[in-house]
């Protein structure tokens, strides 16, 4: 056999459809696409976005459903940037099928994703998140009885060395140079400034004094790993009976937990109301949170709302003084009494597990621990669809036993022969009993095919 050599590629003038490269598709994305088609996802998304496009004039944009599908790919593939999403979709024939691209259509560029994101307001992304949550609720995965709330940190696309003073716009280097000259260093070098900055007393950086010129909405924050960076604060409201994320809000990085709790609960209440599960008189919903959310003013306001609090109380060394505020006293004592039951201990344990798991899926595995966008609205748009992808993963896990394409690939096929039928299923390699009945399909085969039905 002669050695084959790579020659220059000649473009064909005409090519038949049957000669186009094709792939069998990815079982996970095929099943997800089928589920979205059954729910008329594309039509509903187009109706939500129609008001933000011109009617019948100008160049046609990419379908809105394709834009949101590409962001779903960002979650499922763990991609942190829109450029990476575009590259991954262009590199995979199965993802082209998931995006419903024709044979001659190109994968949308990352700049197209950016323009589409800028065109569609945050309210549209909220509506798409609510649409996905409705699909999850239709499968009985949203109970709306116990809601756990927790927050994390997300590093912003801005560097600490670029911050400037709010009052005069002076940069960090200029401030250090002035302090170094005052301390006796006439013409400090860069190394001297760096050493001076390490050892100078009273080193503090406050959001009241400093701001980032490239992302003014980012705030100086201590991240979970102890680093001080410009960041945002994502906060989740999670259904503790299923793990579905009911609300995902992006707050300023320096906002305290007690300042953001009620805003996140308001979003969760709106989403539950759309599912006919809204908290109300006679339908109280438990709010479970850690001690960072405990404050007498918060408890006092929530005591008059349909939310029933089970918020952990921090240990105190002093006696509480109420100064005549009987409403706050009653709210704090009632919350303390609700923490003494076994139901509360189970709820707090579930909050710790499910809320941390949701952040691990979205931020760490999903690639959103650091954002490459600037501005809180832009970050919130991408983050909402990322969390919607997490809810789709929860739905897929319930239907087919795998919540991500990687999990589906790691599962193994097994065959069980019964007469002229073969039971084909997906079996988790570690916990066989975790596969739901919906993950199995009965396929009829002929006797000649039995020889192929060997064990894996």
C-alpha positions, 0 to 999 in steps of 0.5 A, spaced: 500 500 500 502 506 497 503 512 502 498 517 502 500 524 502 496 530 504 495 534 498 492 541 497 484 541 499 480 542 493 473 545 494 467 542 490 463 546 486 457 542 488 456 537 493 450 532 495 446 532 502 448 525 503 455 527 502 455 532 507 459 530 514 454 528 519 454 525 526 449 520 530 449 526 535 450 526 543 444 522 546 444 527 552 443 533 547 438 529 543 434 528 549 434 535 551 433 538 544 427 533 544 424 536 551 425 543 549 421 542 542 415 538 546 415 544 550 415 549 544 421 553 547 423 556 541 416 559 539 415 561 546 422 565 546 421 568 540 414 571 542 418 574 548 424 577 544 419 579 538 418 586 541 426 588 541 427 587 534 424 590 528 419 587 524 420 585 517 426 590 515 433 589 516 438 583 516 435 577 520 438 576 526 440 569 529 434 565 532 433 567 540 432 560 541 439 559 538 442 564 542 439 561 549 441 554 547 449 556 546 448 559 553 446 552 555 452 549 552 456 554 556 453 551 562 453 544 560 460 544 557 463 548 563 465 554 559 466 561 562 467 566 556 462 567 550 468 566 545 469 559 548 462 557 547 462 559 540 469 555 539 466 549 542 459 549 538 463 550 531 468 544 533 462 539 534 457 536 529 452 534 535 452 541 538 450 544 531 444 539 531 443 541 538 443 549 535 439 546 529 443 549 524 442 548 517 448 545 512 450 551 510 449 555 516 455 558 520 455 557 528 454 564 530 460 568 532 462 570 539 460 578 537 453 576 535 452 573 542 455 579 545 450 584 540 444 579 542 445 580 549 446 587 549 439 587 545 435 583 549 434 586 556 434 583 563 427 582 563 427 577 557 432 573 561 428 573 567 422 570 563 426 565 559 429 563 566 421 562 569 420 558 562 425 553 564 423 553 571 416 552 569 418 546 565 421 543 571 415 544 575 411 540 570 415 534 572 413 535 579 420 537 581 418 544 585 414 543 591 415 551 594 414 549 601 421 550 604 426 555 600 434 555 602 437 561 601 445 562 600 450 567 597 457 566 594 462 570 590 464 571 583 470 575 581 469 581 576 472 582 570 477 588 573 483 588 576 485 591 583 491 595 580 486 599 576 482 602 581 482 609 582 480 614 588 473 616 587 475 623 589 480 625 584 481 619 580 488 618 582 491 611 581 494 606 586 501 607 583 500 615 584 497 614 591 503 609 593 508 614 590 506 620 594 506 616 601 513 613 599 515 620 598 512 623 604 516 617 608 523 619 605 524 615 599 525 621 594 524 617 587 521 610 589 522 605 583 517 600 582 520 594 586 521 599 592 513 601 591 511 594 591 515 593 598 513 599 601 506 597 599 507 590 603 510 593 609 506 600 610 501 600 616 494 601 616 493 598 609 486 598 607 482 599 601 475 601 602 469 601 597 467 608 599 474 611 597 476 606 591 472 604 584 474 601 578 474 605 572 473 599 567 467 596 571 464 601 576 459 596 579 464 591 581 466 592 589 472 590 593 470 583 596 474 578 600 473 571 596 471 565 598 479 563 598 481 569 602 483 573 596 481 580 595 478 582 589 473 586 585 467 581 585 459 580 585 455 577 589 450 571 586 445 569 591 440 563 590 433 561 593 433 553 592 427 549 593 429 544 599 425 538 597 428 538 590 434 542 589 431 546 583 433 554 584 427 558 584 431 565 584 438 567 582 440 574 583 446 578 582 448 583 588 453 588 589 459 584 592 460 588 598 452 588 600 451 584 606 446 578 607 441 581 611 441 587 605 439 582 600 435 577 603 428 580 602 430 582 594 432 575 593 425 572 596 421 577 592 424 574 586 423 567 588 415 569 590 414 572 583 417 565 580 413 561 585 406 565 583 407 564 576 407 556 578 401 557 582 405 556 589 406 563 591 406 564 599 400 567 602 395 567 608 395 559 610 400 557 605 406 559 609 413 558 606 419 556 610 425 560 609 432 557 611 438 560 612 445 561 616 446 565 621 449 571 616 442 572 615 440 573 622 438 580 624 432 583 628 430 588 623 429 582 617 426 578 622 421 583 624 419 585 617 419 577 615 414 576 621 408 580 617 410 576 610 408 569 608 415 567 609 416 563 615 423 564 618 428 558 620 434 562 620 440 560 624 442 565 630 449 566 632 452 565 639 451 571 643 455 573 649 451 579 651 444 579 653 439 582 648 436 589 649 430 591 645 429 598 648 421 597 647 421 594 640 416 588 642 415 586 634 422 585 634 423 581 640 417 577 638 420 575 631 427 573 634 424 569 639 419 565 634 424 564 630 429 561 635 423 557 637 422 554 630 430 552 630 429 547 636 425 542 632 428 536 629 424 539 622 429 545 623 435 541 624 433 537 617 432 543 614 438 546 616 442 540 613 438 540 607 440 548 606 447 546 607 448 541 602 443 543 596 445 550 596 452 549 596 451 543 591 448 549 587 454 553 587 458 548 586 455 546 579 454 553 577 460 557 579 465 551 579 463 546 575 459 550 570 465 555 569 462 562 572 467 563 578 470 568 574 466 572 569 468 575 563 463 581 562 462 588 565 456 591 568 451 588 573 446 587 568 450 583 563 453 579 568 446 577 571 443 576 564 449 570 563 448 568 570 441 567 569 441 563 563 447 559 566 442 557 572 437 555 568 441 550 565 443 548 572 435 547 572 435 543 566 440 539 568 436 537 574 430 535 569 435 531 565 437 527 571 430 526 573 428 523 566 434 520 563 439 519 569 444 524 567 444 531 568 450 533 564 453 530 557 459 528 561 455 524 566 451 521 560 458 519 557 461 516 564 454 511 564 455 505 561 450 501 557 447 494 559 443 489 556 438 484 559 434 479 554 427 477 555 424 473 549 425 477 543 426 484 547 432 487 549 432 492 555 436 498 554 438 502 559 443 507 562 446 505 569 450 509 573 457 506 575 456 507 582 449 507 584 445 502 580 438 504 584 439 511 582 436 510 575 429 512 574 424 508 570 424 513 565 431 512 563 429 505 560 427 504 553 424 497 551 427 495 544 424 490 539 430 486 536 429 479 531 432 473 534 438 474 529 440 480 533 441 476 540 448 474 538 449 482 539 446 482 545 452 481 550 453 483 557 458 490 557 
